[in-house]
């Protein structure tokens, strides 16, 4: 790792994606060349990671709350980048963190969603929730996709909430605790799938 001239400080991305996902190293390089959206997120990930590194090396000493917020943001960015690297999230379009808005045309055709997900290596199953239904703190050992057919669905993960409308597609990375809630005044029908 290179040293900064005139200093004993060494610069390194201690959670560099090539080290975190060695099997995807070539794909990291490809997407850095091909995708502006990936480059933007990758640059943000590196900046956040470098700031955390400086805090851990006691070069900077911000509050614990600030440090925890940075660590949460790094996890969010890493999950999002992994989704792009593995093709779970499109790398060519800007998305709302883990959501691709209007991924499927309305009215949502479950057969179209099923075909799309199967091509991407996901299963596809339907679920129906009554108004107010809440499923709390689920964690899966696989990645998950969610799309609303009709109604609305609120998904909470990484300390944030995403309100899904029909046709939106949400990516939930493996190992991430999430809660699903139907805030709609009527029944919500939705699809979910695992890789």
C-alpha angles and dihedrals in degrees: 000000000000122000122224108248112258093013141080091225114115120208116220138142095235090192097036112167093235088059094040093050106022091167089060098047094113091047090052089056093047094050092046086059098039108035128057089189091055092046091052094051092042091053091049090048091052092048092050091044092050091050091051089048091053090049092049090049088051091240086126126026112198125160121291090243091056091048092050091049089052092050091050090050091050090054091049092050093045092051091048093048091048088052090053093045093052095042094248090119121035110254094200101063133056109247136184096263100278098000130086103201117220092003089153126039120248128280085047112230109211091205091058091050091047092052092048094049095044089054087053093048099259132126119229127216133166127234134182124205127191119227112292096015112152129190109193135208103347119174123187131190090223135058115264135207124202129191128175116228095187135345122027135288130197117206122190122199137138087023092296135101128225120195109209123206125193110295097021116124121211124197116210112191119224115268094024118127111231140173124210121204135177103220090170121112089232139040116299120212115199143166128228133181141180130212 
